Amino acid sequence: MFFGSSAFAVPSLSATARDHDVIAVFTQADRPAGRGMKLRPTPVKSAATEAGLPVFEPQRLDAAFVAGIAALAPQALTCVSYGKILPASLLATPSLGALNVHPSMLPAYRGAAPIQAALRDGCTRTGVSVIWMSKRMDAGDIALAREVDIAPGDDFGSLHDRLAAIGAELLAEALAQLALGTLARTPQDESRATFIKPISKEDQHLRLDDAQQALNIVRSLSPRPGAWLELGGKRVKVLEARAEPGGGEPGALASLDDDGPLIACRSGALRLLRVVPEGRPPMSGADFARSLR
């Protein structure tokens, strides 16, 4: 059985359904989204429905739910970006084990936003870990892991998609080894564990003390939900930028060149290359500069 919700989980669901008998897919309930706030299914629900897999949206993972799962006698449980903590009683139901795919090199970046955190912190490498699930979040024994480079041009969107594909490959390999009884179990080094919190609205507000750090935040939040700053009394979402030499009063408009507006930071300056001005569609930095002129 497969637990997952976000787009990151879709490649893993496809790989699992390709090689194994998926008896049930569990995902979070439809949520309002978009300007019309219409109910929208999770990406996993859409993918599972299209594949003809049975999909369920449990409100609570309580004792009654766990008893129903146990009655199905699953051999394996896989969890990828589900969005809820699975209780220990549920993890004990599969006969072979419960596995989770996490987009970091554990024990680094345990928590809800590891891809964004790696970009925000200016890391040059990250990875994907498949772990044996335990009652402590992201703390289970490591089964498989693969490290990858973070390119200078990577943002959350590009890195997310690459790690999602790698996660699917690793999960397929882990399930094959699980069936053979050869899947490794390597305890995590707790002394090296780091933890991250979910992204808040305040985290999306660009601090302009250091241009490189501001650029890292832009990369970590692009294309969604997007970092923002105020320019001329209006909010501007920044999807792509470049750190340049300079300095000055943080947030001041240093120049309006053809490449895009240059925003002063206390150390360096931030060139806006792609933006979403308040109340307007996405546009290049050059077009935005022309509109400001």
C-alpha atoms as one frame of an Amber mdcrd trajectory, in Angstrom:
protein
   0.000   0.000   0.000   1.118   3.510  -0.876   0.780   6.713   1.167   1.482
   9.971  -0.667   0.023  13.320  -1.642   2.287  15.822  -3.411   3.787  15.857
  -6.898   7.085  14.592  -5.456   5.378  11.235  -4.752   3.932  10.661  -8.231
   7.068   9.105  -9.854   7.414   6.788  -6.832   3.776   5.714  -7.140   4.249
   4.981 -10.842   7.396   2.938 -10.199   5.725   0.983  -7.398   2.600   0.228
  -9.444   4.765  -0.862 -12.383   6.550  -3.580 -10.411   4.125  -4.525  -7.607
   0.486  -5.118  -6.755  -0.671  -1.852  -5.157  -3.784  -2.809  -3.211  -4.565
   0.708  -1.956  -3.377   4.310  -2.325  -3.943   6.698   0.582  -3.758  10.450
   0.116  -4.953  13.660   1.710  -8.429  15.041   1.013  -9.202  17.428  -1.854
  -8.428  21.032  -0.942  -9.586  24.403  -2.311  -7.044  26.002  -4.643  -6.767
  28.719  -7.271  -8.665  31.961  -7.575 -12.016  30.196  -7.544 -10.982  28.114
  -4.504 -12.451  25.009  -6.111 -11.683  21.638  -4.571  -8.642  20.093  -6.203
  -7.362  16.517  -5.762  -3.797  15.849  -4.731  -1.368  14.976  -7.547  -1.184
  11.428  -6.142  -4.965  11.035  -6.241  -5.049  12.206  -9.861  -2.232   9.834
 -10.864  -3.737   6.874  -8.988  -7.190   7.448 -10.461  -5.743   7.645 -13.963
  -3.875   4.376 -13.336  -7.040   2.660 -12.093  -5.736   2.160  -8.561  -8.079
   2.210  -5.540  -7.715   5.566  -3.762  -8.773   6.490  -0.220  -8.696   9.763
   1.733  -8.812   8.822   5.430  -9.708  11.639   7.811  -7.992   9.968  10.772
  -5.348   7.286  11.067  -6.950   5.924  14.226  -7.283   2.424  15.681 -10.247
   1.572  13.448  -8.275   2.588  10.354  -5.234   0.550  11.427  -7.440  -2.486
  12.092  -8.836  -2.213   8.570  -5.330  -2.056   7.127  -4.206  -5.074   9.153
  -7.154  -7.053   7.753  -5.769  -6.534   4.250  -2.501  -8.222   5.303  -0.150
  -6.009   3.254   3.408  -7.138   2.676   4.866  -3.655   2.332   3.925  -0.048
   3.050   5.547   2.853   1.239   5.208   6.514   2.186   6.343   9.437   0.032
   5.408  13.036   0.877   2.086  12.074   2.481   1.852  15.059   4.810   0.802
  13.263   7.991   2.690  11.251  10.590   1.907   7.536  10.360   1.323   5.958
  13.802   3.614   3.164  14.980   0.681   0.722  15.020   0.188   1.321  11.287
   3.895   0.844  10.529   3.705  -2.576  12.198   0.977  -3.903   9.854   3.044
  -4.893   6.766   4.773  -8.243   7.037   8.003  -7.142   5.316   8.346  -3.517
   6.380   7.444   0.150   5.878   9.666   2.402   3.742   9.826   6.166   3.298
  11.460   8.300   0.584  13.001  11.538   1.903  14.733  14.174  -0.314  17.921
  14.728   1.676  20.996  12.810   2.748  19.716  11.823   6.176  20.318  12.528
   8.988  20.718  16.029   7.483  17.543  18.042   6.974  14.915  16.000   8.745
  11.510  17.639   8.398   9.031  19.080   5.946  11.060  21.200   3.479  14.498
  19.630   2.914  14.832  20.646  -0.761  14.145  24.289  -0.002  16.488  24.187
   3.003  19.415  22.842   0.973  19.025  25.622  -1.598  18.469  28.303   1.055
  21.673  27.257   2.827  23.705  27.395  -0.378  24.521  23.668  -0.409  26.304
  22.294  -3.466  25.180  18.691  -2.858  22.072  16.964  -1.546  20.395  13.628
  -2.225  17.597  11.171  -1.550  17.317   8.606   1.237  15.048   5.567   1.514
  14.580   4.642   5.165  12.879   1.996   7.234  10.086   3.940   8.919  10.046
   4.328  12.690   7.841   6.158  15.167  10.279   9.112  15.102   9.992  11.298
  12.009  12.767  10.730   9.446  14.869   8.863  12.035  14.607   5.277  10.770
  17.493   3.125   9.571  18.789   4.004   6.108  18.144   1.397   3.425  19.486
   3.197   0.347  20.755   6.713  -0.415  22.108   8.583  -3.422  23.936  11.925
  -3.352  23.607  14.435  -6.219  25.117  17.793  -7.165  23.128  21.005  -6.928
  23.837  23.088 -10.044  24.264  26.883  -9.711  21.168  27.327 -11.886  18.976
  24.949  -9.894  15.899  26.265  -8.167  13.269  24.428  -6.144  11.362  23.361
  -9.260  14.288  21.799 -11.123  15.841  20.177  -8.048  12.448  18.871  -6.866
  11.795  17.111 -10.172  15.278  15.577 -10.340  15.100  14.276  -6.782  11.576
  12.932  -7.329  12.833  10.840 -10.255  15.811   9.576  -8.237  13.510   8.784
  -5.318  11.362   6.618  -7.585  14.431   4.714  -8.800  15.681   4.142  -5.266
  12.261   3.033  -4.010  11.934   0.523  -6.849  15.374  -0.867  -5.974  14.557
  -0.952  -2.252  11.290  -2.831  -2.771  13.036  -5.393  -4.962  15.633  -5.980
  -2.237  12.917  -6.028   0.432  11.164  -8.865  -1.400  14.436 -10.815  -1.458
  15.207 -10.110   2.199  18.461  -8.343   1.323  17.588  -4.700   2.043  20.205
  -3.024   4.241  19.534  -1.318   7.576  22.116   1.273   8.627  21.297   3.305
  11.758  21.472   7.076  11.366  24.173   9.011  13.193  22.093  11.078  15.623
  25.027  13.390  16.346  24.797  14.674  12.736  21.023  15.157  12.653  19.673
  18.561  11.590  16.032  19.629  11.639  13.951  22.048   9.583  10.555  23.634
  10.042   7.795  24.124   7.445   8.103  27.318   5.394   6.145  30.230   6.870
   4.853  33.342   5.114   7.510  35.337   6.904  10.212  33.093   5.379   9.075
  34.243   1.916   9.942  37.892   2.624  13.375  38.620   1.151  15.967  39.934
   3.588  18.387  42.171   1.721  21.389  42.125   4.030  23.487  39.924   1.744
  22.889  39.515  -1.996  24.075  35.898  -2.189  21.866  34.856   0.713  18.914
  36.662  -0.881  19.620  34.811  -4.134  19.655  31.489  -2.286  16.226  32.273
  -0.841  14.904  33.173  -4.300  16.151  29.842  -5.667  14.712  27.898  -2.733
  11.198  29.318  -3.277  10.988  29.402  -7.086   8.687  28.807  -8.848   6.456
  28.288  -5.809   5.526  29.822  -3.472   7.978  32.578  -4.463  10.078  35.019
  -2.460   8.981  38.655  -2.447  10.158  42.180  -1.723   8.541  45.605  -1.759
   9.360  48.046  -4.539   7.581  51.353  -4.876   5.105  50.382  -2.188   4.011
  47.238  -4.026   4.901  43.605  -3.519   7.031  41.958  -6.213   7.509  38.189
  -6.298  11.011  37.272  -7.496  11.331  34.014  -9.449  14.872  34.442 -10.830
  17.703  36.738  -9.841  21.467  37.217  -9.906  23.842  38.428  -7.205  26.114
  41.293  -8.315  28.706  43.587  -6.728  27.444  46.685  -5.019  25.894  47.706
  -1.786  23.772  50.403  -0.238  20.522  50.961   1.572  18.782  47.548   1.545
  15.820  47.590  -0.850  16.819  50.775  -2.681  16.549  50.763  -6.477  20.172
  51.045  -7.613  19.572  51.048 -11.375  17.105  50.177 -14.156  19.314  48.425
 -16.723  18.160  46.350 -19.689  18.770  43.097 -17.753  16.321  44.141 -15.048
  16.144  46.285 -11.906  19.152  46.178  -9.580  18.168  46.197  -5.904  20.744
  47.260  -3.337  21.632  44.988  -0.431  23.771  45.886   2.538  26.407  43.643
   0.934  26.160  43.330  -2.856  23.095  43.832  -5.028  20.333  41.648  -6.468
  19.465  41.774 -10.182  15.811  40.842 -10.799  15.651  38.606 -13.889  12.107
  37.218 -13.674   9.328  38.608 -11.501   5.605  38.659 -10.797   4.597  42.247
  -9.922   1.554  42.646  -7.691  -1.622  42.294  -9.759   0.261  41.464 -12.979
   1.389  38.317 -14.840   4.955  36.938 -14.716   7.453  38.917 -16.790  11.155
  39.216 -17.466  13.271  41.594 -15.462  13.862  43.608 -18.627  10.132  44.108
 -19.207   9.672  44.990 -15.537  12.460  47.588 -15.773  10.789  49.164 -18.814
   7.473  49.334 -16.954   9.169  51.073 -14.011  10.726  53.646 -16.329
